[in-house]
Amino acid sequence: MSTKLWMPLVAAAAFAFSGMAMAQNSIVTVESQHNFNQTVSNIKSAASQNGMMVMGHLDQGHVLSMTGLHVNGQSFFVGNPNVGKKLFDADPAVGLFLPPRIFVYQGKDGHTYVSYEKPSAEAAQMNNQKVSMGATMIDMKLDKIAHAAAN
């Protein structure tokens, strides 16, 4: 294969892998010092203490148990309606990533983890400064919630 044909392939592969690395950096995982049930309980109080509320809950472990798979995993959709109002007013498409989801799960190693994806990573694609600023603020709130629940 000639060099002229190789170069575009190498450039495309580098671009693809750089995008994957960026996506991986947007996921935050914190190991909890507590068991699964205590961490779940802590999420609810940590959200409230940080000006947010649990807007929805999905017990994924329960749903998966219907398939015979037994895992501890629960998702919490957290938000603040006043912040959401500002962001939805700036661009209703923020509904793709708001409210953000915090996932508490027990890993195969027996430890409990708190994970979330930074809303700012999704907001960056929208090219809207108001949305980006709000999403960055939510990133900070999620970080506080995750660490408060885990420690």
KEDOSE-614654 format. One record per residue (C-alpha): x, y, z. Coordinates in steps of 0.2 Angstrom, whole numbers, plus 5000, padded with zeros to 4 digits. Each point is the difference from the previous one (the first is absolute). Layout:
   c1   c2   c3
    X    Y    Z
...
This chain:
   c1   c2   c3
 5000 5000 5000
 5007 5017 4995
 5004 5014 5013
 4986 5010 4992
 4987 4987 5005
 5007 4997 5017
 5000 5018 5006
 4981 5003 5000
 4997 4983 5009
 5013 5005 5014
 4992 5017 5002
 4983 4993 5001
 5005 4987 5013
 5008 5013 5010
 4985 5011 5000
 4989 4986 5005
 5011 4995 5014
 5001 5018 5006
 4981 5001 5001
 4999 4984 5010
 5013 5007 5012
 4990 5016 5002
 4984 4990 5003
 5009 4989 5014
 5005 5016 5009
 4982 5006 5001
 4996 4985 5011
 5004 5002 5019
 5000 4985 5012
 5003 5002 5019
 5003 4984 5011
 4988 5001 5015
 5006 4997 5017
 4983 4993 5004
 4990 4985 4995
 4988 5001 4986
 4984 5003 5010
 5008 5014 5011
 5007 5008 4984
 4983 5000 4992
 4993 5008 5016
 5014 5013 4999
 4996 5005 4982
 4983 5006 5005
 5006 5011 5015
 5016 5006 4990
 4989 5006 4986
 4989 5010 5012
 5015 5007 5009
 5007 5007 4983
 4984 5009 4994
 4994 4985 4989
 4986 4988 5002
 4997 4982 4994
 4988 5002 4985
 5000 4982 4996
 5006 4983 5005
 5003 4984 4990
 5005 4984 5009
 5009 4991 4986
 5005 4986 5011
 4982 4995 5003
 4996 5002 4981
 5015 4989 4996
 4996 4987 5012
 4985 4996 4989
 5013 4993 4988
 5009 4990 5013
 5014 5012 5002
 5003 5006 5018
 5008 5016 5002
 4999 5015 5012
 4997 5015 4989
 4989 5015 5002
 4999 5016 4990
 4994 5017 5006
 4995 5015 4989
 5005 5015 5010
 4997 5018 4996
 4994 5017 5006
 4984 5007 4990
 5006 5018 5001
 5016 4996 4992
 4992 4988 4988
 4988 5014 4995
 5014 5012 4995
 5009 4986 4990
 4984 4994 4991
 4996 5018 4996
 5017 5002 4992
 4998 4984 4990
 4986 4987 5002
 5012 4987 4993
 5009 4999 5017
 4986 4987 5004
 5012 4988 4992
 5011 5001 5016
 4990 5008 5013
 4996 4995 5013
 5017 4992 5003
 5001 4982 5006
 5010 4994 5014
 5003 4981 5000
 5004 4991 5016
 5005 4982 4998
 5010 4986 5008
 5015 4994 4989
 5005 4983 4997
 5014 5003 5013
 4986 5002 5014
 5003 5019 5001
 4987 5013 4998
 5002 5014 4987
 4992 5016 4996
 5001 5005 4982
 4993 5014 4989
 5004 5008 4983
 5005 5019 5000
 4985 5010 4992
 5013 5012 4994
 5007 4986 4988
 4983 4999 4992
 4997 5019 5001
 5016 5004 4990
 4992 4992 4985
 4986 5013 5000
 5011 5016 4997
 4989 5010 5013
 5010 5010 5013
 4985 5001 5012
 4998 4981 4999
 5018 4997 5002
 5002 5011 5015
 4985 4992 5008
 5006 4982 4997
 5017 5004 5007
 4991 5006 5016
 4990 4984 5000
 5017 4990 4998
 5006 5008 5016
 4983 4995 5009
 5001 4982 4994
 5018 4999 5006
 4995 5006 5018
 4986 4988 5000
 5010 4985 4995
 5014 5004 5012
 4988 5003 5014
 4990 4984 4997
 5017 4990 4999
 5009 5007 5015
